[in-house]
Amino acid sequence: MTPEELSAIAGIILSVVFSYVPWLRRWFDGLDPDYRRLVMLGLLCLVATGAYFINYGLEYVPAAAWEYIKILIAAIIANQSAYAVSPRLEPRARG
């Protein structure tokens, strides 16, 4: 599995978790939209970093920055695609 595929899968999982885990969704939806974007971008950067190091370790890669950017872009595209197609859950009324 390539690091791009690995980061894309992790990006999809992040989107699903933030959409369907009730307490996490409530916390995330309560954030300002700009902070939501920053939180997700930070998590995707962690995912890309993990995928990069799983594949390359600490060895020298001549185009390391470009490889990291490709991995990060794959994670962002998959994350936002999963977010776009996931249904919006309305909070259930208690009573």
Biopython code that builds the backbone (N, CA, C, O; Angstrom):
import numpy as np
from Bio.PDB.StructureBuilder import StructureBuilder

atoms = [
    (1, "MET", "N", (0.850, -1.170, 0.000)),
    (1, "MET", "CA", (0.000, 0.000, 0.000)),
    (1, "MET", "C", (0.899, 1.238, 0.000)),
    (1, "MET", "O", (1.846, 1.335, 0.780)),
    (2, "THR", "N", (0.588, 2.162, -0.875)),
    (2, "THR", "CA", (1.389, 3.376, -0.960)),
    (2, "THR", "C", (1.039, 4.316, 0.191)),
    (2, "THR", "O", (-0.035, 4.196, 0.779)),
    (3, "PRO", "N", (1.928, 5.247, 0.518)),
    (3, "PRO", "CA", (1.609, 6.195, 1.581)),
    (3, "PRO", "C", (0.423, 7.087, 1.223)),
    (3, "PRO", "O", (-0.307, 7.527, 2.110)),
    (4, "GLU", "N", (0.223, 7.358, -0.067)),
    (4, "GLU", "CA", (-0.931, 8.152, -0.484)),
    (4, "GLU", "C", (-2.230, 7.404, -0.208)),
    (4, "GLU", "O", (-3.200, 7.991, 0.273)),
    (5, "GLU", "N", (-2.249, 6.100, -0.514)),
    (5, "GLU", "CA", (-3.438, 5.293, -0.234)),
    (5, "GLU", "C", (-3.693, 5.197, 1.261)),
    (5, "GLU", "O", (-4.834, 5.295, 1.710)),
    (6, "LEU", "N", (-2.640, 5.006, 2.021)),
    (6, "LEU", "CA", (-2.767, 4.917, 3.470)),
    (6, "LEU", "C", (-3.315, 6.213, 4.065)),
    (6, "LEU", "O", (-4.201, 6.181, 4.918)),
    (7, "SER", "N", (-2.796, 7.336, 3.621)),
    (7, "SER", "CA", (-3.275, 8.614, 4.152)),
    (7, "SER", "C", (-4.692, 8.908, 3.679)),
    (7, "SER", "O", (-5.464, 9.520, 4.417)),
    (8, "ALA", "N", (-5.054, 8.493, 2.480)),
    (8, "ALA", "CA", (-6.420, 8.693, 1.994)),
    (8, "ALA", "C", (-7.409, 7.891, 2.838)),
    (8, "ALA", "O", (-8.469, 8.399, 3.203)),
    (9, "ILE", "N", (-7.068, 6.652, 3.145)),
    (9, "ILE", "CA", (-7.937, 5.823, 3.989)),
    (9, "ILE", "C", (-8.074, 6.443, 5.374)),
    (9, "ILE", "O", (-9.173, 6.495, 5.926)),
    (10, "ALA", "N", (-6.969, 6.910, 5.932)),
    (10, "ALA", "CA", (-7.021, 7.552, 7.249)),
    (10, "ALA", "C", (-7.838, 8.846, 7.194)),
    (10, "ALA", "O", (-8.550, 9.160, 8.148)),
    (11, "GLY", "N", (-7.748, 9.593, 6.105)),
    (11, "GLY", "CA", (-8.549, 10.802, 5.950)),
    (11, "GLY", "C", (-10.034, 10.500, 5.910)),
    (11, "GLY", "O", (-10.835, 11.234, 6.489)),
    (12, "ILE", "N", (-10.405, 9.431, 5.234)),
    (12, "ILE", "CA", (-11.809, 9.014, 5.190)),
    (12, "ILE", "C", (-12.273, 8.592, 6.572)),
    (12, "ILE", "O", (-13.373, 8.947, 6.997)),
    (13, "ILE", "N", (-11.446, 7.840, 7.271)),
    (13, "ILE", "CA", (-11.804, 7.396, 8.625)),
    (13, "ILE", "C", (-11.996, 8.597, 9.546)),
    (13, "ILE", "O", (-12.941, 8.623, 10.334)),
    (14, "LEU", "N", (-11.116, 9.587, 9.458)),
    (14, "LEU", "CA", (-11.275, 10.796, 10.272)),
    (14, "LEU", "C", (-12.604, 11.485, 9.988)),
    (14, "LEU", "O", (-13.294, 11.905, 10.917)),
    (15, "SER", "N", (-12.967, 11.604, 8.729)),
    (15, "SER", "CA", (-14.217, 12.243, 8.366)),
    (15, "SER", "C", (-15.410, 11.473, 8.923)),
    (15, "SER", "O", (-16.342, 12.072, 9.461)),
    (16, "VAL", "N", (-15.384, 10.164, 8.797)),
    (16, "VAL", "CA", (-16.485, 9.342, 9.301)),
    (16, "VAL", "C", (-16.575, 9.428, 10.820)),
    (16, "VAL", "O", (-17.670, 9.537, 11.372)),
    (17, "VAL", "N", (-15.441, 9.381, 11.492)),
    (17, "VAL", "CA", (-15.442, 9.461, 12.956)),
    (17, "VAL", "C", (-16.009, 10.794, 13.421)),
    (17, "VAL", "O", (-16.827, 10.829, 14.340)),
    (18, "PHE", "N", (-15.588, 11.888, 12.803)),
    (18, "PHE", "CA", (-16.081, 13.202, 13.210)),
    (18, "PHE", "C", (-17.531, 13.422, 12.801)),
    (18, "PHE", "O", (-18.178, 14.331, 13.323)),
    (19, "SER", "N", (-18.057, 12.620, 11.887)),
    (19, "SER", "CA", (-19.455, 12.742, 11.484)),
    (19, "SER", "C", (-20.384, 11.866, 12.312)),
    (19, "SER", "O", (-21.538, 12.236, 12.527)),
    (20, "TYR", "N", (-19.908, 10.702, 12.786)),
    (20, "TYR", "CA", (-20.808, 9.729, 13.381)),
    (20, "TYR", "C", (-20.608, 9.454, 14.871)),
    (20, "TYR", "O", (-21.502, 8.888, 15.499)),
    (21, "VAL", "N", (-19.494, 9.826, 15.450)),
    (21, "VAL", "CA", (-19.314, 9.644, 16.897)),
    (21, "VAL", "C", (-20.007, 10.822, 17.581)),
    (21, "VAL", "O", (-19.566, 11.963, 17.451)),
    (22, "PRO", "N", (-21.099, 10.545, 18.315)),
    (22, "PRO", "CA", (-21.951, 11.649, 18.792)),
    (22, "PRO", "C", (-21.238, 12.721, 19.608)),
    (22, "PRO", "O", (-21.398, 13.906, 19.315)),
    (23, "TRP", "N", (-20.459, 12.349, 20.617)),
    (23, "TRP", "CA", (-19.837, 13.369, 21.465)),
    (23, "TRP", "C", (-18.771, 14.144, 20.708)),
    (23, "TRP", "O", (-18.570, 15.334, 20.952)),
    (24, "LEU", "N", (-18.097, 13.477, 19.800)),
    (24, "LEU", "CA", (-17.069, 14.148, 19.015)),
    (24, "LEU", "C", (-17.708, 15.088, 17.988)),
    (24, "LEU", "O", (-17.210, 16.187, 17.745)),
    (25, "ARG", "N", (-18.808, 14.645, 17.394)),
    (25, "ARG", "CA", (-19.521, 15.486, 16.439)),
    (25, "ARG", "C", (-20.072, 16.744, 17.115)),
    (25, "ARG", "O", (-19.993, 17.835, 16.550)),
    (26, "ARG", "N", (-20.632, 16.597, 18.325)),
    (26, "ARG", "CA", (-21.149, 17.765, 19.046)),
    (26, "ARG", "C", (-20.025, 18.753, 19.351)),
    (26, "ARG", "O", (-20.191, 19.960, 19.175)),
    (27, "TRP", "N", (-18.890, 18.243, 19.805)),
    (27, "TRP", "CA", (-17.763, 19.117, 20.114)),
    (27, "TRP", "C", (-17.268, 19.819, 18.855)),
    (27, "TRP", "O", (-17.024, 21.025, 18.856)),
    (28, "PHE", "N", (-17.124, 19.043, 17.781)),
    (28, "PHE", "CA", (-16.591, 19.582, 16.536)),
    (28, "PHE", "C", (-17.545, 20.602, 15.914)),
    (28, "PHE", "O", (-17.107, 21.641, 15.421)),
    (29, "ASP", "N", (-18.850, 20.307, 15.936)),
    (29, "ASP", "CA", (-19.839, 21.242, 15.387)),
    (29, "ASP", "C", (-19.940, 22.515, 16.211)),
    (29, "ASP", "O", (-20.355, 23.554, 15.699)),
    (30, "GLY", "N", (-19.563, 22.443, 17.482)),
    (30, "GLY", "CA", (-19.611, 23.623, 18.338)),
    (30, "GLY", "C", (-18.465, 24.592, 18.109)),
    (30, "GLY", "O", (-18.495, 25.719, 18.604)),
    (31, "LEU", "N", (-17.464, 24.168, 17.370)),
    (31, "LEU", "CA", (-16.315, 25.037, 17.087)),
    (31, "LEU", "C", (-16.663, 26.036, 15.989)),
    (31, "LEU", "O", (-17.535, 25.795, 15.155)),
    (32, "ASP", "N", (-15.965, 27.148, 16.012)),
    (32, "ASP", "CA", (-16.052, 28.128, 14.937)),
    (32, "ASP", "C", (-15.592, 27.444, 13.637)),
    (32, "ASP", "O", (-14.656, 26.645, 13.677)),
    (33, "PRO", "N", (-16.220, 27.734, 12.496)),
    (33, "PRO", "CA", (-15.830, 27.059, 11.244)),
    (33, "PRO", "C", (-14.335, 27.167, 10.909)),
    (33, "PRO", "O", (-13.753, 26.226, 10.369)),
    (34, "ASP", "N", (-13.723, 28.299, 11.226)),
    (34, "ASP", "CA", (-12.285, 28.418, 10.962)),
    (34, "ASP", "C", (-11.479, 27.464, 11.832)),
    (34, "ASP", "O", (-10.510, 26.869, 11.360)),
    (35, "TYR", "N", (-11.865, 27.309, 13.098)),
    (35, "TYR", "CA", (-11.169, 26.378, 13.984)),
    (35, "TYR", "C", (-11.402, 24.932, 13.562)),
    (35, "TYR", "O", (-10.509, 24.094, 13.683)),
    (36, "ARG", "N", (-12.608, 24.639, 13.063)),
    (36, "ARG", "CA", (-12.870, 23.285, 12.566)),
    (36, "ARG", "C", (-11.913, 22.941, 11.441)),
    (36, "ARG", "O", (-11.354, 21.845, 11.408)),
    (37, "ARG", "N", (-11.725, 23.866, 10.527)),
    (37, "ARG", "CA", (-10.801, 23.625, 9.409)),
    (37, "ARG", "C", (-9.374, 23.414, 9.907)),
    (37, "ARG", "O", (-8.660, 22.533, 9.429)),
    (38, "LEU", "N", (-8.968, 24.241, 10.879)),
    (38, "LEU", "CA", (-7.609, 24.108, 11.416)),
    (38, "LEU", "C", (-7.418, 22.800, 12.168)),
    (38, "LEU", "O", (-6.365, 22.172, 12.057)),
    (39, "VAL", "N", (-8.425, 22.379, 12.932)),
    (39, "VAL", "CA", (-8.331, 21.106, 13.654)),
    (39, "VAL", "C", (-8.195, 19.962, 12.661)),
    (39, "VAL", "O", (-7.336, 19.094, 12.819)),
    (40, "MET", "N", (-9.045, 19.961, 11.636)),
    (40, "MET", "CA", (-8.987, 18.874, 10.654)),
    (40, "MET", "C", (-7.671, 18.911, 9.884)),
    (40, "MET", "O", (-7.081, 17.861, 9.628)),
    (41, "LEU", "N", (-7.204, 20.096, 9.510)),
    (41, "LEU", "CA", (-5.928, 20.191, 8.811)),
    (41, "LEU", "C", (-4.784, 19.689, 9.694)),
    (41, "LEU", "O", (-3.889, 18.996, 9.212)),
    (42, "GLY", "N", (-4.809, 20.031, 10.967)),
    (42, "GLY", "CA", (-3.776, 19.541, 11.883)),
    (42, "GLY", "C", (-3.788, 18.027, 11.992)),
    (42, "GLY", "O", (-2.734, 17.392, 11.986)),
    (43, "LEU", "N", (-4.989, 17.442, 12.093)),
    (43, "LEU", "CA", (-5.086, 15.984, 12.163)),
    (43, "LEU", "C", (-4.621, 15.330, 10.863)),
    (43, "LEU", "O", (-3.974, 14.283, 10.886)),
    (44, "LEU", "N", (-4.950, 15.948, 9.738)),
    (44, "LEU", "CA", (-4.510, 15.403, 8.453)),
    (44, "LEU", "C", (-2.997, 15.527, 8.281)),
    (44, "LEU", "O", (-2.372, 14.671, 7.656)),
    (45, "CYS", "N", (-2.409, 16.586, 8.832)),
    (45, "CYS", "CA", (-0.941, 16.701, 8.806)),
    (45, "CYS", "C", (-0.306, 15.592, 9.641)),
    (45, "CYS", "O", (0.724, 15.039, 9.257)),
    (46, "LEU", "N", (-0.917, 15.263, 10.782)),
    (46, "LEU", "CA", (-0.416, 14.144, 11.592)),
    (46, "LEU", "C", (-0.535, 12.830, 10.832)),
    (46, "LEU", "O", (0.374, 12.001, 10.872)),
    (47, "VAL", "N", (-1.653, 12.639, 10.143)),
    (47, "VAL", "CA", (-1.860, 11.436, 9.339)),
    (47, "VAL", "C", (-0.802, 11.351, 8.243)),
    (47, "VAL", "O", (-0.199, 10.298, 8.038)),
    (48, "ALA", "N", (-0.580, 12.451, 7.544)),
    (48, "ALA", "CA", (0.409, 12.458, 6.459)),
    (48, "ALA", "C", (1.816, 12.199, 6.991)),
    (48, "ALA", "O", (2.602, 11.491, 6.362)),
    (49, "THR", "N", (2.125, 12.771, 8.142)),
    (49, "THR", "CA", (3.434, 12.541, 8.752)),
    (49, "THR", "C", (3.606, 11.077, 9.112)),
    (49, "THR", "O", (4.660, 10.488, 8.871)),
    (50, "GLY", "N", (2.562, 10.490, 9.692)),
    (50, "GLY", "CA", (2.620, 9.069, 10.042)),
    (50, "GLY", "C", (2.774, 8.191, 8.814)),
    (50, "GLY", "O", (3.585, 7.265, 8.815)),
    (51, "ALA", "N", (2.007, 8.468, 7.765)),
    (51, "ALA", "CA", (2.107, 7.676, 6.540)),
    (51, "ALA", "C", (3.482, 7.826, 5.898)),
    (51, "ALA", "O", (4.036, 6.866, 5.362)),
    (52, "TYR", "N", (4.024, 9.032, 5.959)),
    (52, "TYR", "CA", (5.359, 9.263, 5.400)),
    (52, "TYR", "C", (6.406, 8.431, 6.149)),
    (52, "TYR", "O", (7.217, 7.742, 5.530)),
    (53, "PHE", "N", (6.383, 8.500, 7.478)),
    (53, "PHE", "CA", (7.399, 7.791, 8.247)),
    (53, "PHE", "C", (7.205, 6.282, 8.230)),
    (53, "PHE", "O", (8.177, 5.536, 8.346)),
    (54, "ILE", "N", (5.962, 5.819, 8.086)),
    (54, "ILE", "CA", (5.741, 4.379, 7.948)),
    (54, "ILE", "C", (6.391, 3.885, 6.660)),
    (54, "ILE", "O", (6.978, 2.803, 6.632)),
    (55, "ASN", "N", (6.289, 4.666, 5.610)),
    (55, "ASN", "CA", (6.834, 4.246, 4.326)),
    (55, "ASN", "C", (8.333, 4.494, 4.200)),
    (55, "ASN", "O", (9.070, 3.619, 3.746)),
    (56, "TYR", "N", (8.787, 5.679, 4.597)),
    (56, "TYR", "CA", (10.181, 6.041, 4.354)),
    (56, "TYR", "C", (11.073, 5.961, 5.585)),
    (56, "TYR", "O", (12.296, 5.934, 5.449)),
    (57, "GLY", "N", (10.506, 5.922, 6.764)),
    (57, "GLY", "CA", (11.316, 5.921, 7.973)),
    (57, "GLY", "C", (12.106, 7.206, 8.076)),
    (57, "GLY", "O", (11.621, 8.269, 7.689)),
    (58, "LEU", "N", (13.301, 7.122, 8.585)),
    (58, "LEU", "CA", (14.150, 8.301, 8.727)),
    (58, "LEU", "C", (15.213, 8.381, 7.636)),
    (58, "LEU", "O", (16.150, 9.174, 7.730)),
    (59, "GLU", "N", (15.064, 7.559, 6.605)),
    (59, "GLU", "CA", (16.052, 7.570, 5.535)),
    (59, "GLU", "C", (15.914, 8.824, 4.680)),
    (59, "GLU", "O", (14.860, 9.459, 4.647)),
    (60, "TYR", "N", (16.966, 9.155, 4.011)),
    (60, "TYR", "CA", (16.988, 10.342, 3.159)),
    (60, "TYR", "C", (16.246, 10.051, 1.862)),
    (60, "TYR", "O", (16.535, 9.071, 1.176)),
    (61, "VAL", "N", (15.296, 10.904, 1.537)),
    (61, "VAL", "CA", (14.571, 10.827, 0.272)),
    (61, "VAL", "C", (14.804, 12.150, -0.431)),
    (61, "VAL", "O", (14.434, 13.196, 0.102)),
    (62, "PRO", "N", (15.411, 12.137, -1.619)),
    (62, "PRO", "CA", (15.756, 13.401, -2.286)),
    (62, "PRO", "C", (14.576, 14.359, -2.451)),
    (62, "PRO", "O", (14.736, 15.570, -2.299)),
    (63, "ALA", "N", (13.419, 13.835, -2.754)),
    (63, "ALA", "CA", (12.252, 14.702, -2.962)),
    (63, "ALA", "C", (11.299, 14.586, -1.777)),
    (63, "ALA", "O", (10.090, 14.454, -1.963)),
    (64, "ALA", "N", (11.838, 14.635, -0.562)),
    (64, "ALA", "CA", (11.041, 14.390, 0.641)),
    (64, "ALA", "C", (9.883, 15.365, 0.787)),
    (64, "ALA", "O", (8.772, 14.952, 1.121)),
    (65, "ALA", "N", (10.117, 16.633, 0.546)),
    (65, "ALA", "CA", (9.049, 17.627, 0.699)),
    (65, "ALA", "C", (7.930, 17.345, -0.301)),
    (65, "ALA", "O", (6.755, 17.413, 0.060)),
    (66, "TRP", "N", (8.271, 17.032, -1.541)),
    (66, "TRP", "CA", (7.261, 16.761, -2.544)),
    (66, "TRP", "C", (6.478, 15.494, -2.193)),
    (66, "TRP", "O", (5.260, 15.453, -2.367)),
    (67, "GLU", "N", (7.162, 14.471, -1.703)),
    (67, "GLU", "CA", (6.479, 13.241, -1.301)),
    (67, "GLU", "C", (5.496, 13.522, -0.169)),
    (67, "GLU", "O", (4.368, 13.029, -0.189)),
    (68, "TYR", "N", (5.915, 14.308, 0.812)),
    (68, "TYR", "CA", (5.037, 14.652, 1.930)),
    (68, "TYR", "C", (3.820, 15.429, 1.445)),
    (68, "TYR", "O", (2.704, 15.175, 1.899)),
    (69, "ILE", "N", (4.017, 16.365, 0.537)),
    (69, "ILE", "CA", (2.903, 17.167, 0.005)),
    (69, "ILE", "C", (1.921, 16.272, -0.748)),
    (69, "ILE", "O", (0.710, 16.452, -0.622)),
    (70, "LYS", "N", (2.416, 15.320, -1.522)),
    (70, "LYS", "CA", (1.523, 14.399, -2.233)),
    (70, "LYS", "C", (0.702, 13.570, -1.251)),
    (70, "LYS", "O", (-0.487, 13.338, -1.472)),
    (71, "ILE", "N", (1.329, 13.128, -0.178)),
    (71, "ILE", "CA", (0.630, 12.335, 0.837)),
    (71, "ILE", "C", (-0.439, 13.189, 1.520)),
    (71, "ILE", "O", (-1.561, 12.731, 1.736)),
    (72, "LEU", "N", (-0.090, 14.422, 1.854)),
    (72, "LEU", "CA", (-1.034, 15.322, 2.522)),
    (72, "LEU", "C", (-2.208, 15.658, 1.606)),
    (72, "LEU", "O", (-3.351, 15.683, 2.061)),
    (73, "ILE", "N", (-1.951, 15.913, 0.339)),
    (73, "ILE", "CA", (-3.023, 16.231, -0.606)),
    (73, "ILE", "C", (-3.975, 15.042, -0.756)),
    (73, "ILE", "O", (-5.189, 15.230, -0.835)),
    (74, "ALA", "N", (-3.440, 13.833, -0.796)),
    (74, "ALA", "CA", (-4.300, 12.643, -0.882)),
    (74, "ALA", "C", (-5.206, 12.540, 0.339)),
    (74, "ALA", "O", (-6.383, 12.202, 0.210)),
    (75, "ALA", "N", (-4.670, 12.827, 1.518)),
    (75, "ALA", "CA", (-5.472, 12.774, 2.745)),
    (75, "ALA", "C", (-6.555, 13.845, 2.726)),
    (75, "ALA", "O", (-7.697, 13.570, 3.096)),
    (76, "ILE", "N", (-6.220, 15.050, 2.305)),
    (76, "ILE", "CA", (-7.191, 16.150, 2.272)),
    (76, "ILE", "C", (-8.304, 15.858, 1.272)),
    (76, "ILE", "O", (-9.479, 16.057, 1.582)),
    (77, "ILE", "N", (-7.952, 15.391, 0.086)),
    (77, "ILE", "CA", (-8.966, 15.107, -0.935)),
    (77, "ILE", "C", (-9.917, 14.015, -0.450)),
    (77, "ILE", "O", (-11.133, 14.152, -0.585)),
    (78, "ALA", "N", (-9.383, 12.950, 0.104)),
    (78, "ALA", "CA", (-10.240, 11.858, 0.578)),
    (78, "ALA", "C", (-11.112, 12.318, 1.738)),
    (78, "ALA", "O", (-12.293, 11.973, 1.800)),
    (79, "ASN", "N", (-10.546, 13.089, 2.653)),
    (79, "ASN", "CA", (-11.293, 13.577, 3.812)),
    (79, "ASN", "C", (-12.453, 14.457, 3.387)),
    (79, "ASN", "O", (-13.576, 14.274, 3.857)),
    (80, "GLN", "N", (-12.196, 15.398, 2.515)),
    (80, "GLN", "CA", (-13.240, 16.328, 2.099)),
    (80, "GLN", "C", (-14.273, 15.652, 1.202)),
    (80, "GLN", "O", (-15.443, 16.032, 1.223)),
    (81, "SER", "N", (-13.868, 14.673, 0.424)),
    (81, "SER", "CA", (-14.816, 13.921, -0.391)),
    (81, "SER", "C", (-15.757, 13.113, 0.488)),
    (81, "SER", "O", (-16.963, 13.078, 0.243)),
    (82, "ALA", "N", (-15.219, 12.472, 1.497)),
    (82, "ALA", "CA", (-16.056, 11.705, 2.424)),
    (82, "ALA", "C", (-16.998, 12.630, 3.183)),
    (82, "ALA", "O", (-18.150, 12.272, 3.425)),
    (83, "TYR", "N", (-16.529, 13.800, 3.558)),
    (83, "TYR", "CA", (-17.369, 14.767, 4.252)),
    (83, "TYR", "C", (-18.508, 15.236, 3.351)),
    (83, "TYR", "O", (-19.639, 15.394, 3.811)),
    (84, "ALA", "N", (-18.220, 15.456, 2.083)),
    (84, "ALA", "CA", (-19.235, 15.963, 1.145)),
    (84, "ALA", "C", (-20.356, 14.949, 0.905)),
    (84, "ALA", "O", (-21.508, 15.344, 0.725)),
    (85, "VAL", "N", (-20.044, 13.669, 0.900)),
    (85, "VAL", "CA", (-21.070, 12.666, 0.607)),
    (85, "VAL", "C", (-21.718, 12.083, 1.854)),
    (85, "VAL", "O", (-22.708, 11.361, 1.740)),
    (86, "SER", "N", (-21.194, 12.369, 3.034)),
    (86, "SER", "CA", (-21.796, 11.815, 4.250)),
    (86, "SER", "C", (-23.044, 12.607, 4.619)),
    (86, "SER", "O", (-23.073, 13.831, 4.492)),
    (87, "PRO", "N", (-24.082, 11.896, 5.078)),
    (87, "PRO", "CA", (-25.318, 12.597, 5.440)),
    (87, "PRO", "C", (-25.128, 13.433, 6.700)),
    (87, "PRO", "O", (-24.334, 13.093, 7.578)),
    (88, "ARG", "N", (-25.856, 14.511, 6.769)),
    (88, "ARG", "CA", (-25.818, 15.364, 7.953)),
    (88, "ARG", "C", (-26.840, 14.831, 8.945)),
    (88, "ARG", "O", (-28.033, 14.785, 8.645)),
    (89, "LEU", "N", (-26.390, 14.436, 10.097)),
    (89, "LEU", "CA", (-27.274, 13.901, 11.118)),
    (89, "LEU", "C", (-27.830, 15.034, 11.968)),
    (89, "LEU", "O", (-27.087, 15.875, 12.473)),
    (90, "GLU", "N", (-29.128, 15.040, 12.114)),
    (90, "GLU", "CA", (-29.756, 16.032, 12.977)),
    (90, "GLU", "C", (-29.738, 15.500, 14.408)),
    (90, "GLU", "O", (-29.898, 14.299, 14.627)),
    (91, "PRO", "N", (-29.544, 16.390, 15.383)),
    (91, "PRO", "CA", (-29.579, 15.914, 16.762)),
    (91, "PRO", "C", (-30.973, 15.389, 17.115)),
    (91, "PRO", "O", (-31.988, 15.964, 16.724)),
    (92, "ARG", "N", (-30.995, 14.293, 17.857)),
    (92, "ARG", "CA", (-32.279, 13.703, 18.251)),
    (92, "ARG", "C", (-32.863, 14.490, 19.413)),
    (92, "ARG", "O", (-32.150, 14.919, 20.321)),
    (93, "ALA", "N", (-34.164, 14.666, 19.362)),
    (93, "ALA", "CA", (-34.853, 15.354, 20.464)),
    (93, "ALA", "C", (-34.973, 14.407, 21.639)),
    (93, "ALA", "O", (-35.325, 13.239, 21.477)),
    (94, "ARG", "N", (-34.683, 14.907, 22.803)),
    (94, "ARG", "CA", (-34.816, 14.103, 24.011)),
    (94, "ARG", "C", (-36.205, 14.321, 24.581)),
    (94, "ARG", "O", (-36.757, 15.420, 24.520)),
    (95, "GLY", "N", (-36.731, 13.307, 25.108)),
    (95, "GLY", "CA", (-38.001, 13.558, 25.727)),
    (95, "GLY", "C", (-38.753, 12.347, 25.948)),
    (95, "GLY", "O", (-39.866, 12.399, 26.472)),
]
sb = StructureBuilder()
sb.init_structure("model")
sb.init_model(0)
sb.init_chain("A")
sb.init_seg("    ")
for serial, (resi, resn, name, xyz) in enumerate(atoms, 1):
    if name == "N":
        sb.init_residue(resn, " ", resi, " ")
    sb.init_atom(name, np.array(xyz, "f"), 0.0, 1.0, " ", f" {name:<3s}", serial, name[0])
structure = sb.get_structure()
